[in-house]
Amino acid sequence: MSKFDLKIDLNGLRAQFAGLQGRHPGLWPALPKVALLAGLVAAVLGIAWISYWRGQLDELDGEVRTEEQLKQEFTAKMTQAVNLEVLRKQKDQVSHYVSQLEKQLPSKAEMDALLSDINQAGVGRGLQFELFRPGQVVVRDYYAELPIAIKLSGSYHDFGSFTSDIANLPRIVTLNNIQIALPEKQAAGAGSGPLTMEAIAKTFRYLDPEEIAEQRRLAAAANNKAKKGAAK
């Protein structure tokens, strides 16, 4: 197509849009009618998008996300359902293990008997107690800890047997900060004598329900105090 023909075509298109003002659209040439129709369709589509379709699509996206979340929850629950029997057995095993551990923690009423067992473990091995002093009870969340300062005199092998007996007690007792030394006279070369062992024996007991309630009350009070302090 030559430049002359292109110029004629452009002039013809312009001529179709000339003199439209005041004329009924039904009398317009074909090209303006098509352009008007396209504009009306675009306007209707825009209004429909803003007023209706956009909200519907947002709702659809939300439902799709909800469906995906429900699928994941369903898969997780199906996995749990399939392994339910195994999980029950594991729960029973854990409960049994916790029960066994609790049996190793004496109650408050049984503490005196446990202290007597510790003393008897030393006496039974021929050791001489020079110090047996229970300290201040330290209360934790669900148990209480009782440190006992002990000092014994005897032979090295008897000390070993004593620590073995302590480890084999039915209740939990630990020996901490163990120090074995020669007596001062023997260390200075003045004869021989028994060794001395100093240690901190720690035993534990579970809290009574009243003590647990008190601990929770104190924890709640401390938490409320911290919140009030942060609010200020």
Buried (B, 14 or more C-beta within 10 A) or exposed (E): EEEEEEEEEEEEEEEBEEEBEEEEEEEBBEEBBEEEEEEEEEEEEEEEEEEEEEEEEEEEEEEEEEEEEEEEEEEEEEEEEEEEEEEEEEEEEEEEEEEEEEEEBBEEEEBEEBBEBBBEBBEEBEBEBEEBEBEEEEBEEEBBBBBBBBBBBBEEEBBEBBBEBBEEBEBBBBBEEEEEEEBEEBEEEEEEEBBBBBBBBBBBBBBEEEBBEEBEEEEEEEEEEEEEEEEE
